[in-house]
């Protein structure tokens, strides 16, 4: 279902978003393609190229999700469709954003290990072992981001069910029953976790 015609201010903001997003997609896509070509040629990637490839791919996906949601929010108004889109967008945004922040952090650590010259034994051992740990760190980052995203989105959905305004918008009686049950469960668990002195 199409929404009413966007205002001039909304269209201007949308055009700016498209320009910035496409610029980011082109830059990150170029980095990913170059690294993939090098990988196919040599069948080997350095730790820095591994991190850069993952970072550029996740940034590319992040920009793609951003532009898709902007299109849906600007031109479509179906509330049930938008609810599903918002959940999917929040999940994708949190997963991609968490992952790319971790990738950027690992890239900083790698450059620090390569550039810095410390004589401490712990640092020297880290300098030797860190490059070999990069593939496992990247895999662990993706798994950790997926777990935190699942927990955060599940928690926000449960909390949103206790919102009286959102539950009022649901027309089915079944959703109302589920909402009241989940809210009652959360309330009793919260009260049970509180110390007894609060009630004396």
SULSUL-V470466 format. One record per pair of residues at least 12 apart in sequence whose C-alpha atoms are under 8 Angstrom apart, sorted by the first residue. I is the first residue (numbers start at 0). J is the second residue. If there is no record, write none. Layout:
BEGIN
[[I,J] [I,J]]
END
This chain:
BEGIN
[[0,75] [0,76] [0,77] [1,74] [1,75] [1,76] [1,77] [2,73] [2,74] [2,75] [2,76] [3,74] [4,74] [5,73] [5,74] [9,73] [13,69] [16,66] [17,66] [20,62] [20,63] [20,65] [20,66] [21,62] [23,58] [23,59] [23,62] [24,58] [24,59] [24,62] [24,63] [27,55] [27,56] [27,58] [27,59] [28,55] [28,56] [28,59] [30,51] [30,52] [30,55] [31,51] [31,52] [31,53] [31,55] [31,56] [34,48] [34,52] [35,52] [46,130] [46,131] [46,133] [46,134] [47,106] [47,109] [49,133] [49,134] [50,102] [50,103] [50,105] [50,106] [50,133] [50,137] [51,102] [51,106] [53,99] [53,102] [53,137] [54,99] [54,102] [54,103] [57,95] [57,98] [57,99] [58,95] [58,99] [60,95] [61,91] [61,92] [61,95] [61,96] [64,88] [64,91] [64,92] [65,92] [68,84] [68,88] [86,152] [89,152] [90,148] [90,149] [90,152] [93,148] [94,144] [94,145] [94,147] [94,148] [95,144] [97,144] [98,140] [98,141] [98,144] [101,140] [102,137] [102,140] [109,129] [109,130] [112,125] [112,126] [113,126] [157,181] [160,178] [160,181] [160,182] [161,178] [161,179] [161,181] [161,182] [166,178]]
END
